[in-house]
Each structure stands twice: as C-alpha cells, then as structure tokens.
C-alpha cells in the first residue's frame, strides 16, 4: 500500500474597491507545500467567503477558504491541506469634475459653478482656499444620470482663481471623504466699467468754449478726445467725488467731429476703455455781431441814388444792403466786400424825392452765420428843380437861359 502525496493549497489574498454592487472577485490559489504528481494538474478549486459577499459588498476583510480541489488524475492519491486567504474590500475614492462655468468668470459678476460628482453627497466650495459664501455643504442633485452640485459665485477680484472642495459622501461606509480637493483653476476677467457723457446734449458752436462732462461707474482718470486724439489740457483728468470729470473744449470748425472718453480705472479689477461714450456732433456756426443802424442819405447832385454807411463787423466776409420804400417793399439789394459805405444808384427802382430805409447784414462763411440786421431811419432821395428867368421889364442885357438844379448840387 502506497502513502498519499501531501500538498497544501493556499488562497491568494487580494483586495477590491467598494462599488455599490456585489463584488465578484476572481480567486486564485497557490500550492504552498508539496507538489503534484508528474503530469497531473488541478482543474478547479472551490472558494467560500466568510462572511458572505452581499450586494453591495461592504467594506471590510473577508476570509476566503479553498476546498474541493479537482485533480486531472486520481485525486484520492493526495493528502490535501487547505489554507485560507483574505479579500480586503476598501473604500472607494469619489471624483469631482468641474465641467464648466456660466457665464465666464468676471469680477463682481455672479456665475454658476457646477461640480459633477461620481456619487451622491455634499460639496463645500472654496475659491483660493476661502469658503464661498452660501456654498457650504451643498447637497448633490441627480439629473441625466449625473450627480452634481451648484454654487453661485461672484469673484471678489480679477486674476487666477483655484476652486477646491470638501466632499462628504452620503454613504460614508463605502466612500472616502475628500478634503481640500483642488479640481480646477480658472481666470477671472476684469469687469467693464460704464462711462456716460453730455456729448449728445451739449451745445457746440465754432470758437465758443463748451464744457464736456463724463461720469464713470467706478473711480479713475479720464482723457477727452476728438477723433481719437486727446484734447489739449484734457488728459488724465482727476474725477470729483461723483466720478465725474469736466473739460473745456473750443470747436475749431463746423465739420462733424467724433468725441469720446479714454478711461483708466483706479482698480485693476476693471478694464480700461479707449474710446468710451463716443458721440458724433456737428458744431454750429458762430453768429456775427449785428451792425449798428446804417446811415442812409441822398447822393448830392445825383437823382435816384442813396449813400449808405455802417460800422465794420469783425470776421465778416462782406455786407448785404437792402433798400425798402415807404411801404416796406424791397426795391434794391446790393452785396459789397469789406467796406463800410456804398452808393446805390438805381434808375429803375428808386424814385426822386421819395423816402427809403436801408438795412445792412454782415455776411458770414463756413464758420460764421450771417448777422441779423437793423433798419435805418428814413432818408429821402434828391429832387430836381427847374430854373427859369424873366426880364422883369428890363430893356437892356440878355436873359439867361432856363436850367435845372438837383438837391445838393453845387451848380446847374
């Protein structure tokens, strides 16, 4: 009779991670003492876990006992000893993912920060290590096969921000908690300030100072511009307590111009503006001064003629003289250059020994508008007189021939 061949079959220890399901590990074994007969093999070994692997399989250590080895040859020729192994089920570590922020982060603008978690739990949000107000222990919500937590966040400064979180899983027996888990770094954009101006309501006139005014939503300095170029003495102006700056501007023409404001905020949390509160304006013409009342008079020795004189007006390009009869009907218009008197001889429209008034208007150009006019006192045109002689009973000499004389003439 032959002695049986002694071997020891030992379960290989292994580990698994909790996953909210029943764990079905693949067990293996090792012959830790003795050996199989030449040419023999083991086709299978049964394993039994204690305690039984439940659904889900809880975290803990399980004893795995091998048994019932099946040999390819005659198993009765072996004396088999079985040695247990262990299955260690450990807690799973959840994951946090920041899929996006809407809208894009901007200083002092509220955005929604959404964190996707692998399991249900509670999220506490941090920005640069500081708790985000109102975002402590936020419960996750399940939607579209995803657990997520939402936080409203208004950045306190521009620049880089790192979001982190503490995460406490609802099922803490199967999942690890996370502390100070850094899950995303983002850039907070500067906010855009607003600037308003009086450009569209101010009155602009050639050569006349106009006060430009602009107000910003945050403190800073301002530069007033025409056509994108800084106005002299209106650069980097300091604002008053209402974030307002003013500038005296004198239009140099009457062509359409574009006004704007360059703004540099005091705080780096706001972006600068190159040409803010822009507006297109067209300065009006400056009015010429009104000439004094003209001085019309008849032209001595000339019928149907008037002399008109007036004072000079600065920046005028010429003058327009209008003559009216006693019924206020316009009878003559004359335009002259830079003189202060003229003679109007009009044999067709002026009547001898008749009353007329005259007005004088100073003429402007592209930068100056025509002046208003002032009527003169009446003046009467010259009259013609016929001179005849008689002998008066004279018996000697010759009688002068008849003739005519005109008002103001020195001879006839």
ZIGIGI-V797551 format. One line per field, one symbol per residue. psi: psi as a letter, one per 20 degrees, with the letter a starting at -180 (. if undefined). Layout:
psi = ???
This chain:
psi = pqqqppqpopppqrqqppkkrppmqoqrrpoiqarqqpirrphqpqqppprqororoqpapqpopqrlppqhboiijqoppppqaqooorqqorqppnhrppaqpqpjpprpopppqhrqbpppqqokippppjkplpqqqpplkppqqqpppopiqrapppprqppoqhnihiqqqpplooiqprpoqqqorqpqrjhiiqppppjpppoqpqpriqqaqqpqqpkjppppjkplppraijkqqqpppopjajqpqpqrpppoqhpiiqqrpgnrkqqpqoqrqppqqpqrprnqqqopjpqlqqppqrqqppjqiaqppppqaijkppipppprbmrjqrpoonihhqpqlqpqrqqppppabhipqqrrqpqrqqqprqqpqppqqrikjqiqaqpqqqaqpqpiqir.
